[in-house]
Amino acid sequence: SQQGEEDPQALSIQEGENATMNCSYKTSINNLQWYRQNSGRGLVHLILIRSNEREKHSGRLRVTLDTSKKSSSLLITASRAADTASYFCATEHQGAQKLVFGQGTRLTINP
Amino acid sequence: DTAVSQTPKYLVTQMGNDKSIKCEQNLGHDTMYWYKQDSKKFLKIMFSYNNKELIINETVPNRFSPKSPDKAHLNLHINSLELGDSAVYFCASSRIDGGTQYFGPGTRLLVL
């Protein structure tokens, strides 16, 4: 299975702290993407990192990719209550025209 | 302006019934998808269409039949609904070369 794994499954932190979520995958990828899903809503794309990139930033988000370890991390700095959501990594694998999603990390930011 | 829209938002029905979910995107994308998200939040692709042609069919029971009348629409028809079909179904779209996908708000299907 190409399905990625996310770690931790759930994370609860205080507002203002940084949150780090990890994603691992099994086979070579073209790109890796992170999505956010608020409760009862659809997924919203956050950031895409290509296999030849190591780090990308978008506002308070920082994504790293280590293709040798087949892993990625999403860092949210200075968290806010509005960041409370589930975060999914998704991988587009070489030779496949689809995204494979991990099981997600449920992030709770406590005020 | 809604980029990817789905109707209905909620669907409660009895086992054995036939139902349809509609999806429309106004992003001008060539590729559309259907995903199923189960109660554990696991999101799995069911189908993808590229310019009205079926590209991916992920071993979904043939009770599920997608139809794409044009590249802006991808509907999902489900025959003989079963309890295990209860889930949230998401439509998404992307440009032909993949990359970022844009998701609809989801259709919550409950089969009783």
Interface residues (C-beta under 8 A of the other chain):
Chain A: N30 N31 Q33 Y35 Q37 G40 R41 G42 L43 V44 H45 L48 S86 F88 A90 E92 Q97 K98 L99 V100 F101 Q103 G104
Chain B: V4 Y33 K40 K41 F42 L43 K44 I45 S48 N50 I55 I56 E58 F90 A92 G98 G99 T100 Q101 Y102 F103 G104 P105 G106
